[in-house]
Amino acid sequence: MLRVDGLYKSIGKTEILRGVSVSACAGEIVGLLGPNGAGKSSLMKVLTGLWNYDGGEVEVCGIRGVKESGLLGLGRGVSWRLPREVSRKIGYLPENNPLYVDMYVREYLGFMKGISGCETDIDELIDRVGLRLMVSKKISELSKGYRQRVGLAQAIMCEPELLILDEPTTGLDPNQLDEIRGLIRELGRDRTVIFSTHILQEVKAVCTRAVIISEGQIKEDTSDFSNLEALFRERTR
């Protein structure tokens, strides 16, 4: 589902991803673990096709990055980007979970269905993410936990092969946290999930693998969580 080999990405003169290599298959929930500013969100934006990249190979759901001409006058040479068609195979929940808060829950999901062209049954989707009691409320009236559910509903609406979640549990209370963790585990049974966080407990509770990233480089890729705290401190020191 996902293969990244020797990925480089710079903004100006600053390298923010330096030779990143990682892969993942269906049924895996990969925790992208690292301190703030490590490069987690940058990698995710490359994987969604939102950002171009400067070198390396990226393949998502069988679709490879393509070369695009840079703007030499602005300091960019040749770069690569995943083509737009990859968006049909990816579900993405950004860290800030942008929603139209003046819309009602059902109205918003129906609107997103319309612009995405999916054939999803909205009622089934609502039940799947536990929003049945909230369908007649405005998104602005929802708690953060329920807003995350709306964001997840939008992300899985087209049954994506790859689900990318950027810190989806930040700011949730313990009850909300447990519910969202369970939902993510369920979603990861038949697809690939990339789960970004800087919280070690989240990786242990949700993920099947931990990929530690620091200073734009992969420092560790492991399925052994027995000593994850010490490993994280050592690799990100």
ZAFIGU-725047 format. One record per residue (C-alpha): x, y, z; residue in one letter. Coordinates in steps of 0.1 Angstrom, whole numbers, plus 5000, padded with zeros to 4 digits. Last residue first. Layout:
BEGIN
XYZA/...
% end
This chain:
BEGIN
518151265220R/515451145196T/516750785192R/517650735228E/514550885243R/512350685219F/514150365227L/513850425264A/510050485261E/509550195237L/510949935260N/508349655255S/506849805223F/508549565199D/507049615164S/509949835154T/511150095129D/513850325143E/515650655135K/513750765104I/515151105095Q/513751455094G/515251575126E/513551285144S/511351005132I/510450685152I/508350435133V/506250225156A/504349915145R/501049745153T/499450065166C/496550165188V/497350145225A/501050125224K/501350405198V/498950625218E/500950565250Q/504050705234L/502551045227I/504251235198H/501651125173T/501051045137S/498950745127F/499450595093I/496650335086V/496750065060T/493449895053R/491449595063D/491749585101R/492949945105G/489450095107L/488649885138E/491749995155R/490950355146I/487450325161L/488750175193G/491250455198R/488550705191I/486350565219E/489150535244D/490250895238L/486751025241Q/486450865275N/489850985287P/489351345274D/490551435240L/493051715233G/495251535208T/493651205196T/493851255158P/497551345157E/497751345119D/495651055106L/496450905072I/494150625060L/495350425030L/493050195009E/490250455012P/486650355016E/485250675000C/483850805033M/486850705054I/488251055058A/484851225061Q/483750995088A/487151045105L/486551425105G/483051375119V/484451145146R/487051405155Q/484251655159R/482551415182Y/485651405204G/486151775203K/482651835216S/479951915192L/477852245190E/479952395162S/479252085141I/475552175142K/473351915156K/470751695139S/473151405132V/474551395168M/472851095183L/473750875154R/477350985153L/479050655163G/481550625135V/479950325119R/476450455126D/477050775107I/478650585078L/475650355075E/473350655074D/475450825048I/475350535024D/478550585004T/478450614966E/481450854965C/481551144941G/483751344964S/481851674961I/478451514968G/479751294996K/481251595013M/477951775011F/476051475025G/478651455054L/478151825061Y/474351805060E/474351505083R/476451685109V/474752015106Y/476752295089M/477952615107D/481252435117V/482352365082Y/485252135093L/489052155093P/490551885115N/493552085128N/495851775127E/494751675092P/492551375087L/493251215053Y/491650925035G/493650805005I/492750614974K/490850884955R/493551134965S/496050934945V/494451054913E/495951394920R/499451284910P/502151224937L/504751504934R/508251534922W/510751814919S/512951984892V/514552304903G/513252554928R/514852884937G/511953114928L/513253194894G/513752834887L/510052764891L/510052384891G/508952144864S/507051834877E/508251474879K/505751214888V/505251024921G/504150674919R/500650524922I/500450154933G/498550234965C/501050504974V/504550504958E/507250754967V/510750744954E/513650974963G/514251344957G/512951704960D/509351654972Y/506051814963N/503451874989W/499651804989L/500151464973G/498751285003T/502051115010L/503951445008V/501651605033K/502151305056M/505951335055L/505651705064S/503351625093S/505851385108K/508951595102G/510451605137A/509051945145G/507251825176N/508851505189P/508451175170G/506250875164L/504650775132L/502550485145G/501850235118V/498550065119I/499049755096E/496149565080G/497249645045A/500949695041C/503549965051A/506850095039S/509450345051V/512550525038S/513350895047V/516551025032G/516451365048R/513051525054L/512951895066I/516052015048E/516252385053T/517552605025K/514152715013G/511752435024I/513452105016S/512151755011K/514151435006Y/512751075004L/515250785002G/512650524996D/508950555005V/506550254998R/502850245008L/500050005000M/
% end
